[in-house]
Amino acid sequence: WTRSWCNSHLRKAGTGIENIEEDFRNGLKLMLLLEVISGERLPKPDRGKMRFHKIANVNKALDYITSKGVKLVSIGAEEIVDGNIKMTLGMIWTIILRFAIQDISVEETSAKEGLLLWCQRKTAPYRNVNVQNFHVNWKDGLALCALIHRHRPDLIDYAKLNKDDPLGNLNLAFDVAEKYLDIPKMLDAEDIINSPKPDERAIMTYVSCFYHAFAGAEQAETAANRICTVLGVNQENESLMEEYEKLASQLLEWIRRMTPWLENKSPETTMAAMRGKLEDFRDYRRQHKPPKVQEKCQLEINFNTLQTKLRISNRPAFMPSEGRMVSDITSAWTGLEQAEKGYEEWLLSEIRRLERLNHLAEKFQMKATSHQDWSVGKDSVLSQKDYESCSLTEVRALLRKHEAFESDLAAHQDRVEQIAAIAQELNELDYHAASSINERCQGICDQWDQLGTLTQKRRENLERTEKLLETIDQLFLEFSKRSAPFNNWMEGAMEDLQDMFIVHTVDEIQSLISAHDQFKATLPEADCERQAILSIYTEVQKIAQSYGISPNLTNPYSDITPAEIGLKWDKVKKLVPQRNSILQEELARQHANERLRRQFAAQANIIGPWIQTRMEEIGRSSVDIGGSLEDQMSQLKQFEQVIINYKSNINKLEGDHQHIQESLVFDNKHTNYTMEHIRVGWEQLLTTIARTINEIETQILTRDAKGISQQQMNEFRQSFTHFDRKKKGGMETDDFRACLISMGYDLGESEFARIISLVDPNGSNKVTFQSFVDFMTRETSYSDTSEQVLASFKILAADKPFILLEELRRELPPEQAEYCISRMPLYNGPDGVPGALDYTAFSTALYGESDL
């Protein structure tokens, strides 16, 4: 086979060899062989026949081999001249490796590995072929037949080959190769079949001839691969665009559904209904909103990743449908959060209002009932004309009784004013049953005015009659005067002891307890007054007995009796401990609320600074250039895991906050942090770490796609950080000019204006780090262009200005071929044929304005 290989090249010079160990000894044919396979001229050979002439010629050949970077180990000119077959064969194999195999390059592999990879790729679609080496995998002849069929399917019908006929397969391949491909028959089929392990070098040499014979087809395949790569990028970008549109539509639709619900502030008339709305709002906060926060963050990350891929692949920037821009989503989200905040504030305000209304309504009903109970029958009494048939004593008694009533009436003036004030406040707070309250209040006021008129009229009548009456029972009068205010005091005390109250702090309840203690301190003095009043009535009894008057006399001046005073006094003493118990229970509840405040404050004062510290750490890591991007990514991932693990503290704080709200605690002096502050800080922290990780991923993607080394990326970051003087994540125009000058750019005004139009197309006077990196990579790297794609299609079309369907389907994978056919316009040139497609217009559109 070695001789056949040599003859396959020497015959191009019109010669050949018969015996390797003899025909190369004078060095002439060896030099000729090297000239044929290299295409270069060697030094003029010596034509003498002496031994030193031969050695000189062989040395010229060996020197040429060495000049091509080949090391010749233990191979000398003397051994070749002496006919050393082992050294001669070693030299021939070295020549084969250098000039037939070494130049083979497939997907960044060369020589033997590259040739093996080429064989594997070409024979992959064929049944019963699995090329893993250059010996036993070639024994059945199918691999050789597959190589020929792959490039020249017209020479072999592969479907009719039989794996069990290796001799026929090998001879068919050898004959076809020799006849149609100009590849000499270097190998013997029977030797290959009968050898347990065929000669690897022989098969590698023979297969390399096929590689070189099909080199032209390889160029077409490379062009097809390039097109597939470009189309694959296009298809992937289209898929990402469709996914963005879908996610954006779903998120905006959810926001449109939620916003009207949050803006609906229809008030309720009961606390139960308002608490139901508050619980629905908590469910929205805990269950419905968090997944949407994640979707919004992921949508922004997907958008940034897509734009980076489009920019790297020189594609136009993605412009979402109208209303689905990232700014539209951010604006809608801001509106949602504003509605959410307003709804929460309205809920809490409504709950406070209803609580206050219920308290006032109960207080109004209690005071109104007490007043109406007192006023029952007063108008009929004042309308009586009993004085007309009374004696002088009875008239005086009636007059004194009337004076006592006026005193009582004056004492009730404050209560009537309180009832009216409560009714007015209920109207101002829009109480749902205000009409019934107003009706009852109006009735009380009308009755009060009538009582005042009747009282004044009766006094006038009594004073007119008093002139006729002179005798009056002074003791009854004194009893009435003292018992009336004392009775009013007792009624006021009972009313105060049963009065409703509402407090929100420990200090407020302690103030009520202090007032109650002061009231208890007045009870001994009141008891002395009670005994004094009762002693007056006792004195009346004694005087009555002394004058022979019935002891069951009725006080003509007052309806108050000693028994009534005793009953009311007993009730006051009974209400005092009850009031004390109620106040102590409220004090315990306020202490519990204070504990809830302190418990919440203790956690909030830890979590708030912790969130701020993490934000600062993330900010520092984003400008740290001490390590590689992968190191920064690893550190950020660790930060992200720490943040995720911290979520349990946020959940616990949410639970404490829920207890506080359920206890209707609305303020907390122990901390400046509210749950809303913590929620906003937590959401900002999650968004910041996700965005920072996405920025590092974008930098890694840019670095890898543009071939930027880690050192270059660090230099870019160092320069950017140095000239970002305000540390706001972007260089101003003057700072950017200074940065370029420091990097050696000679900038004129027109050149600098051109650069600014690339890095700051919106005229924001700010150059971001990503824009800076894109500019630097455009200055130092290479990327695919429409001209490259156009040249690739021209190769597939065999230099025609159009391409046919069968050519696309033959050279491209099915998916990319159908993609081109569906989008490539028909060719309208004068030299076109039916079904011809215009690949020039298609290639230009790939890098033009996007229709997506």
TAJOKA-V401631 format. One line per field, one symbol per residue. psi: psi as a letter, one per 30 degrees, with the letter a starting at -180 (. if undefined). burial: # if it has 16 or more other C-alpha atoms within 10 Angstrom, else .. A space follows every 10 residues. Layout:
psi: ???
burial: ???
//
This chain:
psi: eeeeeeefef ffggaaleje fefgeffefe eeeeeeffgl kllklkglgl efeeeeeeee eeeeeefggk kjjgjleeee efgjeeeeee eeeeeeeeff eefkkjhgll beeeeeeeee eegefklgkj jfahdffgef feeeeeeeee fifffkjfff lkfgieeeee eeeeeeeeef fhjljflkee eeefkejlje eeeeeeeeee eeegeeeeee eeeeeeeeee eeeeeeeeee eeeeeeeeee eeeeeeeeee effjhkllfl eeeeeeeeee eeeeeeeeee eeeeeeeeee eeeeeeeeee eeghlkkkjl lkfgleeeee eeeeeeeeee eeeeeeeeee eeeeeeeeee eeeeeeeeee eeeefkfeee efflhfffgl leeeeeeeee eeeeeeeeee efeeeeeeee eeeeeeeegh kfheeeeeee eeeeeeeeee eeeeeeeeee eeeefeffkf kkjeeeeeee eeeeeeeeee eeeeeefgkl lklfleeeee eeeeeeeeee ffeeeeeeee eeeeeeeeee eeeeefggkk fhkkjffkfk leeeeeeeee eeeefeeeee eeeeeeeeee eeeeeeeeee eeeefeeeee eeeeeeeeee ffgkgfalee eeeeeeeeee eeeeffeeee eeeeeeeeee eeghkfljff lfkleeeeee eeeeeeeeee eeeeeeeeee eeeeefhkle eeeeeeeeee eefiefhggk kleeeeeeee efggkjklee eeeeeefefi ffhghkjlee eeeeeeefff lkllleeeee eeeeeeghgl glklefeefe flleeeeeee effklkkglf gllkgkkjfe eeeeffgakk g.
burial: ##.####### .....##..# ########## #####.#... ....##.... ..######## ##.##..... ....###### ####..###. ########## ##.###...# ########## .##..#..## #.######## ########## #....#.#.. #....##### ####.##... #.#####.#. .##....#.. ########## #.##..##.# ########.# #.##..#..# #..##.###. ##..#..##. .#........ #..##..#.. #......... ..#.###### ########## .####..#.# ...###..#. .##..#..## ..##.###.# #.##..##.# #.######.. #...#...#. .#....#... .######### ######.##. ##..##.### .###.##... #..#..##.# #..##.##.. ##.##..##. .#..##..#. .##.###.## ####.##..# #####.#... ...###..## ..#..#.... .....#...# ..##.##..# #......... ....####.. ##..#..##. .#..##..#. ..#..##.## ..##.##### #.###.##.. #..##..#.. ##.##..##. .##..#..## ..#......# ..##.##.## ....#..#.. ..###..#.. ##..###### ########## ###.##.#.# ..##.##### #.##....## ###.###.#. .......... .#...#..## .....##### .###..#... ....##..## .######... ####...##. ##...##..# #..#.##... .#...##### .##..#.... ..
//
